């Protein structure tokens, strides 16, 4: 360590100790109440399958909230770029979600000229 830096550190520590600082004071914390455990659902049964009559493809993971939104926008004819802009995601992330959940886009690019 540089001698000047060591001198400055020693001076600073001496001033702090002169003021009566004896270390870090604990931050008061609110008491933690007991939290009820979350009920774990069964992943084998899709409770919404009876409602819309669809069953997921074999090997496809269950649709997440983002995957559902990507699917609905893809069915409406949006491009991955438009979906990414709407959901505030990176286009690569949107394409990854679509690939993981077997979602296909009808259009890949906007028809703007």
Secondary structure, DSSP 8 states (H G I E B T S, - for coil): --HHHHHHHHHHHHHHHHTT--S-------------------SS--TTHHHH-----TT-----HHHHHHHHHHHTT--HHHHHHHHT--HHHHHHHHHHTT---S-SS----
